[in-house]
Amino acid sequence: MRDETARIDLNADLGEGITDDRALLAVVTSANVACGFHASDETVMRAVCDEAALRGVVIGAQVSYADREGFGRRPMEVASERLTDWVGEQVATLSAIAVAAGTRVRYVKPHGALYNRAADDAAHATAVLSGSGDLPVLGLPGSVLLELAETHGRQIVPEGFPDRAYTAAGRLVPRTEPGALVADAADVAANAVRLAGQAQVRTICVHGDSPGAVATSVAVRAALEHGGFVVRSWFD
């Protein structure tokens, strides 16, 4: 048996109406399912949850600002109470669908602008935590979101993004800036192995809305396994 320290999760965004969800679910071990606020609807969520349950892929709630037009990537000023309600509504909707599919929501992960804001803004991070009960939390290493979650006894799973560039402060380079996205599958795979080797990273994310997301995810998983990692969810 391999050392448990070699275990790494592979997650991707599902239900966004962009990639081949079924093909992606054949590769990843955890699925961040859009909950209707930035993408998806109940029909799509049901299809993703049914397929995930069939394949034994763990389901997480990918919560967002209410911003379908901007795909949840536009910064928003939202009162903490309202954001807490938004998060709670999304988690509840996906949870009911997941249970009907014979599985359940195992973690929460913010999407897009909310992800970036909660990394440094205590009010928005607290709203995400308050709206998601006691679910484990995926987020950036060193983020306010994970620090607060850990303080409150929540399980945390720090993640790395092999298809994104980072700032010197360990945050994601904004998508509007040159070089923010890594497009070549071989480069993404090499980045994944490097990130997985860092002690603070426990899951690798490949963006499901990126061109060639399925092929890139296949390359990433193959590279991780070739590098000696056991690709398995932390929530199974």
N, C-alpha and C positions, 0 to 999 in steps of 0.2 A: 504493500500500500504506500502511496506517495505521502510525503509530509504534507500536513494540512495547510502549511504556509504557502504551498504551491497552488492552492485552490483559487480560482478567479471566476467571477460571474461575468456574463456577457449580456448586456441589456440593449434594447432598441425601442424606438417609439413606434407604436402601432395604432391603427384605427384613424389615421390622418387622411385617408383617401388618396394617398400619393404612391406608396410602394405596394408590392405584392405581400400582403400581410401573411397569407398562408405560407409562402415560401420563406419569409423571414422567420416565422415561428418554427420552421424546421431547423433553424440554425442557433437562435438565441436561447438563453436559459431563463431570462426574465423579460417580461413585456410591459413597457410603460404605455398604458392604454389611455388615449385621449378621452376625456369625459364629457365632451359636448360644448365646452366653453370656447376652445380655440379651433376645434375640429371634431368630427365624428357625430353620431347620433345613436339612439338606442339600438337600431337595427345593426349598425356596424359594430357597436360594442358587444352585442350578442354573438355575432359571427366570430369576433376575435376571441371572446371568452370560451366559446364552444371549442374552437380549434386549439386554444391554449390548454384547456382541460384535457383534450384528447391526447395532446403531445406531452403533457406534464410540464408545461412552461408556467412559471410563476407569474402572477398578475400583480401589477402595481398601478395605482391611480396617478395619472399624469395630470395634475391640476394646473389651471391657468387663469389668467385674467379673462373676463368676459369680452373676448375680442376675436370673433371669427373673421372679421374683415382683415385684420392685421395678423392673423394666424398666431395670436398671442405673443407677438414679438415687439409690440409697441409699448413703451413705458406708460404706466397709468398711475394716477394718484387716486388711491382708494382708501376710504376710512377702514381702520382695523376691524371694526365690527362687521362691516359689509364684506370685507375680504374673508373673514372667518366664515361667514355664512356661505360665500361662494365656494370655498374649499369644502365645507361640510356637505353642500348640495352635490358637488361632483363625486365625492367619495361615496355618499349614500346611493347615488344613482348607479355607479359602477358596482358597488357591493351587492346590490339587489340582483343585478344581471349576472354577476359572477356566481352567486349562490345558486341561481336557477340553472347555471351551466355545470354545477357540481364542483365548484372550486370557490375561492374567496380572494379578496384583495389582501395582499400580504405586506404592502409598503406604499409609501407616498413619495412622489417626486414632482417638484414644480417644473413648469415648462417655460421656455423662452424668457420673456422679460421678467416674469415673476421669479424664475430661477436665479437670474442675475441680481435682481433687487434683494431677494431674501438672503443672498450670500453676504450682504453687508448691512442690511437694514433690519434692525431688531424688531421694529413694529410689524413689518411684513413677514419676517421669519416667524414671529410669535403667532400671527394670524394663521399661517400655514399649519403650525403645530396645533393650535387650538381647534382648528376645523377638521383635523384628521385623527382625532382620538389618541390612541396609543400606538398607532402604526409605526413601524420602523421607517427611517428616513434616508433617502439617497440624496447626496449633494456633494459640493466641492470640498475637498480637504481644507481645513482651516477656515471654513465659512462660518458666519454667525449662525446660520440655520443649524448646522451640525453641532456647534458648540452649545447652543440653547437646548437642542434635542437631548444631547448627552447629559446636560445639567439636570434635565427633567426625567432622567432614567430611560429615555427612548433608545432603542437600538439604532445605530447609525452605520451606514455603508458608504464610505467615501468613494467617489468615482473619478475615472480619468476619461478624457475625450481624445482618442487618437486622430480624429478627423478635424480637430480644431487647433488653432494656435493659442498660446498662453502669453499673458503679460508677465513682467518680472515679479509682480505681486501674486502670481498664481491664479489670476482670474482669466476668463476667456476673452480673447481679443474680439471686440465687437464685429459682427458680420459685415458692417459697412466699411471696415478698414481692409486695405490690401493684405493678402496673405492670411486672412482669418480662417479660411477653409483649406483643408488638405484634401485634394481630390483623388490623387493616384492611389489605387488600392494597395499597391506594394508599400507605399510610404505609410499609409494608414496602418497596415499590418505590422510594420516595423515599429511604429509608434506605440501600438497596442502592447507589444512584447516589452518595450522599455517601460511603459507606465505600469504594467502588471508586476514588474520587478520592484516597484517602489513600495515600501512597507505600508504607506498610508493609503494606497489604492486597493480596493477590494472588488470593484466591478468596473468593467470597461463598457462604454456606451458608443454605439454607432448610430448616427442619426438616420432614422428611417425615411426621412424626406429628402435625403441626398440622392443625386443621380447614381444609379448602380448600387443602391444600398444593399441589396441581397448579395450580389457578387462580392462587394466589399466585406460584408459580414462573414461570408464563407472564407475569404482570405484571412480575415482576422482570427477566426476560430482555428483555422488550420495552423496559422503561425503560433498561436498560443499553445496549442497541443504539441506542436513540434518543439516548442521551447520548454516543454516539461510541465506545463500548467494543466491542472485538472479543471476543465470548464464546467462549472456547476453553480447553481444559484445558492446564495447564502440563506434562502428562506425555505428551501425544500425539506 
